[in-house]
Amino acid sequence: MSVLNGPIDLTLYGCPMHYIKAREAISKTRLGEDIELLVNTGDAVTEVLRSLRQDGQQCEVVSEAVLTTTIRVRRKR
């Protein structure tokens, strides 16, 4: 069973800080735990998803609004 942490608000950060802050937050969770990240809708979503998946994390968009998108990440590494 995974524990849900967050949401961590990354909407105040631009590239590459939103990814760096996401990676920091994920590193504080245990393997198999979930964390939710709140990012600005648009390019930030694509960039964060791509980068975290390249890091080996499992990611999915769980909600999308006009200004913000919530991404759920399960720590795999």
C-alpha positions in Angstrom: 0.0 0.0 0.0 1.4 3.4 -0.9 1.2 6.5 1.2 0.1 9.7 -0.6 2.2 12.7 0.2 1.6 16.3 -0.9 0.5 18.1 -2.9 3.7 19.9 -3.3 3.1 23.3 -5.0 5.7 23.9 -7.7 3.7 26.6 -9.5 6.0 29.4 -8.4 9.0 27.8 -10.1 10.2 28.0 -13.7 12.5 25.7 -15.6 14.5 23.9 -14.3 13.6 24.7 -10.7 10.2 23.0 -10.9 12.0 19.7 -11.8 14.7 20.2 -9.2 12.1 20.9 -6.4 10.1 17.9 -7.6 13.2 15.6 -7.4 14.0 16.9 -3.9 10.4 16.2 -2.7 10.5 12.7 -4.2 13.8 11.9 -2.5 12.2 12.5 0.9 9.6 9.7 0.3 10.1 6.0 0.6 10.2 3.6 -2.3 6.7 2.7 -3.5 5.2 5.9 -1.9 3.2 8.3 -3.9 3.6 12.1 -4.0 1.4 14.7 -5.7 3.0 17.7 -7.5 1.1 20.8 -8.5 2.6 22.4 -11.6 1.6 25.0 -14.1 -0.4 23.6 -17.0 1.5 23.6 -20.3 5.2 23.1 -20.9 6.0 22.6 -17.3 3.8 19.4 -17.2 5.6 17.9 -20.2 9.0 18.8 -18.8 8.4 17.5 -15.3 6.8 14.3 -16.6 9.6 13.6 -19.1 12.4 14.3 -16.6 10.9 12.3 -13.8 10.2 9.3 -16.1 13.8 9.5 -17.3 14.8 9.2 -13.6 12.8 6.0 -13.4 9.8 7.3 -11.6 6.2 6.3 -12.4 4.2 9.4 -13.2 0.6 10.2 -14.2 -1.6 13.3 -14.6 -4.5 12.9 -12.1 -6.2 16.3 -12.7 -5.8 19.2 -15.1 -7.3 22.6 -14.7 -6.8 25.8 -16.7 -3.9 27.0 -14.7 -2.6 24.0 -12.8 -2.1 20.3 -13.2 -1.7 17.7 -10.5 0.9 14.9 -11.2 1.1 11.8 -9.1 4.5 10.2 -8.8 5.3 6.8 -7.4 8.9 6.6 -6.3 10.6 3.7 -8.0 14.2 4.5 -7.4 
